[in-house]
Amino acid sequence: MIFITAKFRVLPEHADRWAEISAEFTQATRNEPGCLWFQWSRSVDEPNEYVLVEAFRDDEAGGAHVKSEHFKAAQQSLPPYLAETPRILNMTIPQDDWSRLGEMTVPE
């Protein structure tokens, strides 16, 4: 799978509305057949920073995502709300879902 984590620093005056601002893009991406997950979280240390964790089935699905109309629209509509260019980690890993953290096993 293609595993991506990106950090978005949102302008302070828009930080509380980021989920609403990015909602159309988020939903359209989640609806892509090759999207495994697309999840936003707000940093507990930096209130204007959102972390996006996303995964796509394979290179083909990742390519389809960046070529999609909703991605192109987001490239235009989201940057005016940002304080800086988002930072990203992007890698291919030989998994198709999350693994369990063995060092913190919870009895079932």
C-alpha positions as CSV (number, residue, x, y, z in Angstrom):
1,M,0.0,0.0,0.0
2,I,1.0,3.6,-0.3
3,F,1.1,5.1,3.2
4,I,1.1,8.9,3.5
5,T,1.2,11.2,6.5
6,A,1.0,14.9,6.0
7,K,1.1,17.9,8.4
8,F,-1.1,20.9,7.5
9,R,-0.5,24.2,9.4
10,V,-3.7,26.1,9.1
11,L,-4.0,29.8,9.6
12,P,-5.2,30.5,13.1
13,E,-8.4,32.2,12.0
14,H,-9.4,29.0,10.1
15,A,-8.1,26.3,12.4
16,D,-11.4,25.6,14.1
17,R,-13.2,25.2,10.7
18,W,-10.6,23.0,9.0
19,A,-12.8,19.9,9.1
20,E,-15.6,21.9,7.4
21,I,-13.2,23.6,4.9
22,S,-11.7,20.3,3.8
23,A,-14.9,18.2,4.0
24,E,-15.7,18.0,0.3
25,F,-12.2,16.9,-0.5
26,T,-12.1,14.5,2.4
27,Q,-15.4,12.8,1.4
28,A,-14.5,12.6,-2.3
29,T,-11.1,11.0,-1.4
30,R,-12.7,8.5,1.0
31,N,-15.1,7.5,-1.9
32,E,-12.2,6.6,-4.2
33,P,-12.2,2.8,-4.8
34,G,-8.4,2.6,-4.0
35,C,-8.5,4.6,-0.8
36,L,-8.0,2.5,2.3
37,W,-8.4,5.4,4.7
38,F,-8.1,9.2,4.9
39,Q,-8.2,10.5,8.4
40,W,-7.6,13.9,9.9
41,S,-6.5,14.5,13.5
42,R,-5.8,17.8,15.2
43,S,-2.5,18.1,17.1
44,V,-2.7,18.3,20.9
45,D,0.5,20.3,20.9
46,E,-0.1,22.7,18.0
47,P,-3.8,23.7,17.8
48,N,-3.3,25.1,14.2
49,E,-1.8,21.9,12.9
50,Y,-3.7,19.0,11.5
51,V,-2.2,15.6,10.7
52,L,-3.6,13.6,7.8
53,V,-3.0,9.9,7.7
54,E,-4.0,8.3,4.4
55,A,-3.4,5.0,2.6
56,F,-4.1,3.8,-1.0
57,R,-4.2,0.3,-2.2
58,D,-1.3,0.6,-4.6
59,D,0.6,2.9,-6.9
60,E,-2.3,2.9,-9.4
61,A,-4.8,4.0,-6.7
62,G,-2.3,6.7,-5.5
63,G,-1.9,7.9,-9.0
64,A,-5.6,8.0,-9.6
65,H,-6.0,10.1,-6.4
66,V,-3.6,12.9,-7.5
67,K,-5.1,12.9,-11.0
68,S,-8.7,13.2,-9.7
69,E,-10.8,16.3,-10.2
70,H,-11.3,16.7,-6.5
71,F,-7.6,16.6,-5.9
72,K,-7.1,19.3,-8.5
73,A,-9.9,21.4,-6.9
74,A,-8.3,21.0,-3.5
75,Q,-4.9,22.2,-4.9
76,Q,-6.7,25.5,-5.6
77,S,-9.2,25.8,-2.7
78,L,-7.2,24.7,0.3
79,P,-3.8,26.6,0.2
80,P,-5.4,30.0,1.0
81,Y,-6.3,28.6,4.4
82,L,-2.8,27.3,5.1
83,A,0.1,29.0,6.9
84,E,2.8,27.1,5.0
85,T,3.2,24.3,2.4
86,P,2.2,21.0,4.0
87,R,4.9,18.5,5.0
88,I,4.6,14.9,3.9
89,L,6.0,11.4,4.4
90,N,5.1,9.0,1.6
91,M,6.2,5.4,1.4
92,T,5.2,2.1,-0.1
93,I,4.9,-0.6,2.5
94,P,4.0,-4.3,2.2
95,Q,0.8,-4.3,4.2
96,D,-2.9,-3.6,3.5
97,D,-4.0,-2.6,7.0
98,W,-2.7,-1.5,10.4
99,S,-0.6,-4.0,12.5
100,R,-1.1,-4.5,16.2
101,L,1.4,-2.9,18.6
102,G,2.8,-6.0,20.3
103,E,4.5,-3.9,23.0
104,M,1.1,-2.8,24.3
105,T,-1.0,-5.8,24.0
106,V,-4.5,-5.5,25.5
107,P,-6.1,-8.7,26.7
108,E,-9.2,-9.6,24.8
